[in-house]
Amino acid sequence: MPNYQYPSGSVLYRDLQHGLPLITRGRGVFLQDAEGRKYLDGSGGAAVVNIGHGVREIGEAMAAQAAKIAYVSGAKFTHYPVERLAERVASFLPFPDGKVFFLTSGSEAIEAAIKLARQYWVERGKPKKYRVISRFPSYHGNTLAALSLSARKHYQETFRPLLIQSHKIPAPYCYRCPWGLAPPACRLRCARELEKKIVKLGPESVSAFVTEVVGGSSTGASVPPPGYFEAVRAICDKHSVLLVVDEVMTGAGRTGEWLACHHFGLVPDVVVMGKGLTSGYFPLSAVAAKKELVDAIRRRGHNFLHAQTFAHHPVGCSAGLAVLDYMEKHDLLARCERAGDVLWRRLEPLFSRPHVGDIRGLGLLVGIEFVKDKKRKTPFPRGKKYVEKFMAAAIKNGLFLWPNVGHAGGADGDLVMVAPPFVIKDREIGLLRDKIASTLDEMEKMFP
Ligand code: PLP
């Protein structure tokens, strides 16, 4: 068996330090490697695979589209898959008559969204509006502008001179509230920080506020307190700041609604999606904007100044359509919500474990945060590499979860995301829990 570890072979692996299992197939919630070992994909990759692995009809839909027409430039042509997928996405947006632009990754879509916001203000005769406010912790991607908006110190440090200016306020990450407050007594101080920041920068210079709705891995699925987004929406309206929501991880049903916005009655100006939109069967992301934003551009005789070769890709859009069809046919939104309840009941007893500080989330997006001292919420020092060791032990146990670091003050912090495909069966949820529990047993021996 070849050794898939750098420097053997020609791949610039994402992990240059360790060997990687070679995955040859997947079915439902399971992956299988070339040696026949099975892994329970407890996070659908990076919270991507919503409908499960190995769904033949998605591959067939993509193959049929590729055989008809695989590619045309979106600059001068349109086609059925993009027309139909845009209509489908628009049908679950929280605003009427939305307009949807398809790209390939979440990072690109975030960048396109902040460009769209900026262009909107220029077209409206307010060229001073360019600044973007985001939150910490947060994650919006790894291309330079998306990375600038993110609060990921370990990813940013090396590239600091290349990053654009960004302005950050604390996220509603109540487990680690920077002021040591809790709702409702906090009176949503984290939301009020947005207004403070806008006023400090000068509302005439602020173009957009970019925010996750339910936190992704950056806060381990932290759910905002009641009233948070009502306050944020009102502040954005008061100061003419566009509200851009990053639903790259939460969109396409992951929290039990098509968009996490719907849980909060939130009506943003722009929604960014990715990941689950095609469930990983093709790289596809989307920027969905209120019609009035696009109208402002068209009225001046302009186009949205964004051009990427693979925008509106026919095969990508056909994958998105097939995935959304599959979700509807198998009632996977309801299934996600129900499986989320079962998962929660199975995971809850893990609260008693010595290093499980918190378990939180919505639907099938759950974060388990590990701490050294539960009472004080003290994280393990980063040098101990808790979550890296957890992941190595989990993989040995045939379990894959999605890790995160850096949420506890910028460098420290260890958590894993549990975000299985929506098709997970009750007994597989039991297996998932058992594998997490046995991995914790090993960790407790390593970190007594
Ligand atoms: N936004 C959020 C909330 C994400 O979780 C991610 C990726 O994990 C991104 C943006 C970036 O997406 P991509 O990795 O497809 O560029």
Residues whose N, C-alpha, C, O or C-beta is under 5 A from the ligand:
A	BS01	PLP	S105 G106 S107 E108 Y139 H140 G141 G216 D246 V248 M249 G274
